[in-house]
Amino acid sequence: MANMLVTLRLALGLVPIFMDVIKSLENEIPIAGQGEAKAEALRGIVVEAFKIVPDRLQFGIDDAALARYATAAATIIVSLLKKTGIWK
């Protein structure tokens, strides 16, 4: 249970970082209709960033979990940006 809470805290703590990455991508690539490409970039950034974290396996973040989390995080953030009209 403690590991699950640590993992959840870690995951939620990354949301502001993901938002900063998305804002940076949007500033650098302000082209409409490129949400999927930007989401794919976010997924790639998250996966590669986690690969360098030496303790990730201790928290149950293996490659499969990492891919699922990165995909879910990118999908949720892109969906939010589209629903709020930030991305069109």
LODREN-695262 format. One record per residue: x, y, z of N, C-alpha, C, O in turn. Coordinates in nm, 4 decimals. Layout:
// LODREN-695262
n_east, n_north, n_up, ca_east, ca_north, ca_up, c_east, c_north, c_up, o_east, o_north, o_up
X, Y, Z, X, Y, Z, X, Y, Z, X, Y, Z
...
This chain:
// LODREN-695262
n_east, n_north, n_up, ca_east, ca_north, ca_up, c_east, c_north, c_up, o_east, o_north, o_up
0.0818, -0.1194, 0.0000, 0.0000, 0.0000, 0.0000, 0.0864, 0.1262, 0.0000, 0.0564, 0.2229, -0.0699
0.1939, 0.1240, 0.0791, 0.2812, 0.2407, 0.0868, 0.3458, 0.2691, -0.0487, 0.3569, 0.3846, -0.0897
0.3889, 0.1616, -0.1192, 0.4472, 0.1813, -0.2520, 0.3467, 0.2420, -0.3480, 0.3818, 0.3270, -0.4298
0.2216, 0.1987, -0.3382, 0.1181, 0.2520, -0.4257, 0.0984, 0.4012, -0.4005, 0.0844, 0.4785, -0.4953
0.0971, 0.4418, -0.2757, 0.0802, 0.5830, -0.2427, 0.1986, 0.6665, -0.2896, 0.1810, 0.7787, -0.3370
0.3190, 0.6118, -0.2765, 0.4376, 0.6819, -0.3244, 0.4303, 0.6979, -0.4758, 0.4606, 0.8045, -0.5293
0.3903, 0.5921, -0.5436, 0.3782, 0.5972, -0.6897, 0.2710, 0.6974, -0.7313, 0.2913, 0.7739, -0.8256
0.1580, 0.6976, -0.6626, 0.0512, 0.7932, -0.6933, 0.0988, 0.9363, -0.6704, 0.0736, 1.0240, -0.7530
0.1664, 0.9598, -0.5604, 0.2178, 1.0937, -0.5306, 0.3157, 1.1373, -0.6397, 0.3127, 1.2523, -0.6838
0.4019, 1.0459, -0.6829, 0.4970, 1.0753, -0.7890, 0.4241, 1.1104, -0.9182, 0.4578, 1.2082, -0.9849
0.3240, 1.0299, -0.9527, 0.2490, 1.0525, -1.0763, 0.1777, 1.1871, -1.0742, 0.1831, 1.2614, -1.1721
0.1117, 1.2187, -0.9651, 0.0393, 1.3457, -0.9562, 0.1345, 1.4646, -0.9528, 0.1029, 1.5721, -1.0038
0.2498, 1.4446, -0.8931, 0.3486, 1.5517, -0.8888, 0.4056, 1.5865, -1.0248, 0.4614, 1.6946, -1.0435
0.3917, 1.4953, -1.1198, 0.4432, 1.5194, -1.2544, 0.3492, 1.6013, -1.3418, 0.3908, 1.6530, -1.4455
0.2243, 1.6137, -1.3019, 0.1267, 1.6852, -1.3858, 0.1727, 1.8277, -1.4178, 0.1668, 1.8670, -1.5343
0.2180, 1.9067, -1.3204, 0.2650, 2.0421, -1.3556, 0.3831, 2.0402, -1.4540, 0.3955, 2.1278, -1.5396
0.4682, 1.9397, -1.4399, 0.5810, 1.9285, -1.5329, 0.5298, 1.8985, -1.6734, 0.5768, 1.9573, -1.7708
0.4325, 1.8061, -1.6838, 0.3736, 1.7752, -1.8147, 0.3100, 1.8988, -1.8761, 0.3228, 1.9232, -1.9961
0.2416, 1.9765, -1.7934, 0.1779, 2.0979, -1.8450, 0.2832, 2.1956, -1.8978, 0.2618, 2.2596, -2.0007
0.3952, 2.2074, -1.8290, 0.5034, 2.2939, -1.8766, 0.5586, 2.2445, -2.0095, 0.5883, 2.3242, -2.0985
0.5722, 2.1123, -2.0228, 0.6212, 2.0560, -2.1488, 0.5221, 2.0858, -2.2603, 0.5620, 2.1261, -2.3696
0.3938, 2.0665, -2.2339, 0.2913, 2.0943, -2.3343, 0.2930, 2.2418, -2.3744, 0.2836, 2.2742, -2.4928
0.3051, 2.3311, -2.2760, 0.3118, 2.4750, -2.3068, 0.4336, 2.5059, -2.3939, 0.4252, 2.5846, -2.4881
0.5456, 2.4438, -2.3617, 0.6662, 2.4648, -2.4415, 0.6463, 2.4156, -2.5847, 0.6838, 2.4830, -2.6807
0.5864, 2.2967, -2.5975, 0.5587, 2.2441, -2.7311, 0.4653, 2.3366, -2.8076, 0.4850, 2.3615, -2.9265
0.3645, 2.3871, -2.7393, 0.2679, 2.4767, -2.8043, 0.3350, 2.6068, -2.8467, 0.3063, 2.6591, -2.9544
0.4234, 2.6589, -2.7636, 0.4948, 2.7818, -2.7989, 0.5892, 2.7612, -2.9166, 0.6032, 2.8485, -3.0022
0.6532, 2.6458, -2.9200, 0.7492, 2.6178, -3.0264, 0.6830, 2.5708, -3.1556, 0.7359, 2.5919, -3.2647
0.5664, 2.5066, -3.1423, 0.4946, 2.4545, -3.2594, 0.3489, 2.5026, -3.2512, 0.2595, 2.4244, -3.2189
0.3253, 2.6306, -3.2804, 0.1900, 2.6858, -3.2650, 0.0988, 2.6585, -3.3842, 0.0187, 2.7437, -3.4227
0.1111, 2.5408, -3.4416, 0.0334, 2.5064, -3.5598, -0.0908, 2.4281, -3.5171, -0.0803, 2.3275, -3.4469
-0.2074, 2.4745, -3.5594, -0.3321, 2.4052, -3.5263, -0.3353, 2.2686, -3.5926, -0.2773, 2.2485, -3.6993
-0.4039, 2.1747, -3.5277, -0.4211, 2.0422, -3.5846, -0.3042, 1.9483, -3.5603, -0.2994, 1.8396, -3.6179
-0.2114, 1.9878, -3.4771, -0.0946, 1.9045, -3.4498, -0.0965, 1.8461, -3.3085, 0.0078, 1.8091, -3.2547
-0.2158, 1.8382, -3.2489, -0.2294, 1.7878, -3.1124, -0.1768, 1.6470, -3.0952, -0.1122, 1.6166, -2.9949
-0.2036, 1.5604, -3.1921, -0.1568, 1.4218, -3.1811, -0.0043, 1.4155, -3.1873, 0.0576, 1.3386, -3.1137
0.0558, 1.4947, -3.2734, 0.2019, 1.4967, -3.2820, 0.2624, 1.5487, -3.1520, 0.3643, 1.4981, -3.1051
0.1986, 1.6501, -3.0947, 0.2474, 1.7058, -2.9680, 0.2282, 1.6056, -2.8545, 0.3136, 1.5941, -2.7666
0.1169, 1.5335, -2.8560, 0.0928, 1.4311, -2.7538, 0.1956, 1.3194, -2.7665, 0.2447, 1.2685, -2.6658
0.2281, 1.2815, -2.8883, 0.3298, 1.1787, -2.9109, 0.4661, 1.2266, -2.8602, 0.5424, 1.1487, -2.8031
0.4957, 1.3535, -2.8809, 0.6210, 1.4087, -2.8287, 0.6227, 1.4021, -2.6762, 0.7244, 1.3667, -2.6165
0.5100, 1.4361, -2.6131, 0.5018, 1.4292, -2.4671, 0.5219, 1.2855, -2.4196, 0.5958, 1.2614, -2.3241
0.4571, 1.1907, -2.4852, 0.4741, 1.0500, -2.4477, 0.6213, 1.0095, -2.4559, 0.6739, 0.9450, -2.3652
0.6857, 1.0470, -2.5631, 0.8265, 1.0134, -2.5801, 0.9150, 1.0773, -2.4740, 1.0066, 1.0134, -2.4223
0.8878, 1.2020, -2.4420, 0.9649, 1.2726, -2.3398, 0.9485, 1.2044, -2.2048, 1.0464, 1.1835, -2.1333
0.8250, 1.1697, -2.1699, 0.7994, 1.1046, -2.0409, 0.8701, 0.9698, -2.0338, 0.9358, 0.9396, -1.9341
0.8577, 0.8896, -2.1369, 0.9194, 0.7570, -2.1372, 1.0711, 0.7688, -2.1227, 1.1311, 0.6988, -2.0411
1.1322, 0.8552, -2.1999, 1.2776, 0.8682, -2.1940, 1.3234, 0.9266, -2.0607, 1.4273, 0.8868, -2.0080
1.2474, 1.0196, -2.0069, 1.2830, 1.0782, -1.8774, 1.2815, 0.9715, -1.7675, 1.3718, 0.9657, -1.6841
1.1792, 0.8885, -1.7686, 1.1696, 0.7852, -1.6653, 1.2756, 0.6772, -1.6802, 1.3144, 0.6148, -1.5815
1.3223, 0.6547, -1.8009, 1.4240, 0.5517, -1.8209, 1.5535, 0.5847, -1.7474, 1.6309, 0.4948, -1.7147
1.5773, 0.7123, -1.7216, 1.7007, 0.7497, -1.6527, 1.6848, 0.7559, -1.5016, 1.7818, 0.7815, -1.4302
1.5634, 0.7326, -1.4518, 1.5405, 0.7332, -1.3070, 1.5791, 0.5958, -1.2527, 1.5109, 0.4975, -1.2815
1.6864, 0.5871, -1.1752, 1.7357, 0.4566, -1.1325, 1.6408, 0.3811, -1.0389, 1.6434, 0.2581, -1.0371
1.5592, 0.4491, -0.9627, 1.4732, 0.3832, -0.8643, 1.3335, 0.3535, -0.9174, 1.2466, 0.3131, -0.8402
1.3099, 0.3722, -1.0456, 1.1735, 0.3576, -1.0963, 1.1178, 0.2167, -1.0768, 0.9984, 0.2011, -1.0514
1.2012, 0.1153, -1.0881, 1.1532, -0.0216, -1.0702, 1.1103, -0.0466, -0.9263, 1.0202, -0.1265, -0.9008
1.1746, 0.0213, -0.8329, 1.1372, 0.0094, -0.6920, 0.9926, 0.0545, -0.6704, 0.9238, 0.0036, -0.5819
0.9478, 0.1485, -0.7503, 0.8117, 0.2003, -0.7383, 0.7135, 0.1305, -0.8323, 0.6000, 0.1755, -0.8484
0.7563, 0.0221, -0.8935, 0.6684, -0.0535, -0.9809, 0.6517, 0.0081, -1.1184, 0.5535, -0.0196, -1.1873
0.7458, 0.0906, -1.1589, 0.7362, 0.1569, -1.2887, 0.8275, 0.0825, -1.3867, 0.9381, 0.1276, -1.4163
0.7799, -0.0315, -1.4361, 0.8560, -0.1035, -1.5373, 0.8226, -0.0441, -1.6742, 0.7439, 0.0502, -1.6829
0.8810, -0.0976, -1.7799, 0.8605, -0.0388, -1.9128, 0.7142, -0.0378, -1.9549, 0.6677, 0.0592, -2.0146
0.6414, -0.1446, -1.9244, 0.4998, -0.1507, -1.9627, 0.4185, -0.0473, -1.8853, 0.3342, 0.0214, -1.9430
0.4436, -0.0360, -1.7550, 0.3715, 0.0629, -1.6739, 0.4060, 0.2042, -1.7199, 0.3196, 0.2917, -1.7243
0.5305, 0.2254, -1.7536, 0.5753, 0.3556, -1.8004, 0.5037, 0.3948, -1.9297, 0.4583, 0.5084, -1.9437
0.4940, 0.3032, -2.0217, 0.4254, 0.3309, -2.1483, 0.2780, 0.3611, -2.1258, 0.2229, 0.4527, -2.1868
0.2137, 0.2837, -2.0378, 0.0712, 0.3085, -2.0088, 0.0534, 0.4458, -1.9443, -0.0363, 0.5210, -1.9825
0.1374, 0.4784, -1.8479, 0.1247, 0.6063, -1.7782, 0.1480, 0.7232, -1.8736, 0.0716, 0.8197, -1.8742
0.2530, 0.7142, -1.9535, 0.2837, 0.8228, -2.0462, 0.1705, 0.8437, -2.1455, 0.1338, 0.9574, -2.1753
0.1154, 0.7349, -2.1964, 0.0046, 0.7449, -2.2915, -0.1187, 0.8049, -2.2251, -0.1832, 0.8934, -2.2813
-0.1512, 0.7568, -2.1061, -0.2680, 0.8098, -2.0349, -0.2503, 0.9567, -2.0009, -0.3425, 1.0361, -2.0198
-0.1337, 0.9939, -1.9513, -0.1094, 1.1332, -1.9131, -0.1216, 1.2251, -2.0338, -0.1866, 1.3294, -2.0269
-0.0595, 1.1864, -2.1438, -0.0659, 1.2694, -2.2641, -0.2082, 1.2800, -2.3159, -0.2519, 1.3882, -2.3551
-0.2803, 1.1704, -2.3165, -0.4180, 1.1697, -2.3655, -0.5077, 1.2588, -2.2799, -0.5880, 1.3357, -2.3328
-0.4942, 1.2485, -2.1493, -0.5761, 1.3289, -2.0581, -0.5450, 1.4771, -2.0738, -0.6365, 1.5593, -2.0798
-0.4169, 1.5118, -2.0804, -0.3793, 1.6530, -2.0918, -0.4242, 1.7105, -2.2254, -0.4772, 1.8215, -2.2300
-0.4038, 1.6370, -2.3337, -0.4469, 1.6852, -2.4651, -0.5985, 1.6997, -2.4689, -0.6496, 1.7967, -2.5249
-0.6708, 1.6053, -2.4104, -0.8165, 1.6144, -2.4045, -0.8598, 1.7399, -2.3294, -0.9503, 1.8110, -2.3731
-0.7955, 1.7667, -2.2173, -0.8270, 1.8868, -2.1401, -0.8010, 2.0131, -2.2220, -0.8829, 2.1049, -2.2226
-0.6883, 2.0175, -2.2902, -0.6548, 2.1355, -2.3696, -0.7543, 2.1565, -2.4831, -0.7876, 2.2702, -2.5165
-0.8016, 2.0477, -2.5421, -0.9013, 2.0595, -2.6493, -1.0365, 2.1036, -2.5937, -1.1014, 2.1907, -2.6516
-1.0799, 2.0442, -2.4815, -1.2095, 2.0788, -2.4241, -1.2148, 2.2234, -2.3773, -1.3196, 2.2876, -2.3848
-1.1027, 2.2746, -2.3292, -1.1009, 2.4125, -2.2805, -1.0774, 2.5136, -2.3911, -1.0826, 2.6343, -2.3676
-1.0514, 2.4646, -2.5121, -1.0328, 2.5547, -2.6252, -0.8906, 2.6062, -2.6408, -0.8635, 2.6869, -2.7297
-0.7996, 2.5607, -2.5556, -0.6611, 2.6028, -2.5683, -0.6024, 2.5474, -2.6971, -0.5296, 2.6170, -2.7680
-0.6346, 2.4204, -2.7274, -0.5980, 2.3612, -2.8556, -0.7250, 2.3442, -2.9360, -0.8280, 2.3022, -2.8833
-0.7174, 2.3766, -3.0619, -0.8347, 2.3641, -3.1484, -0.8040, 2.2725, -3.2629, -0.8901, 2.2486, -3.3476
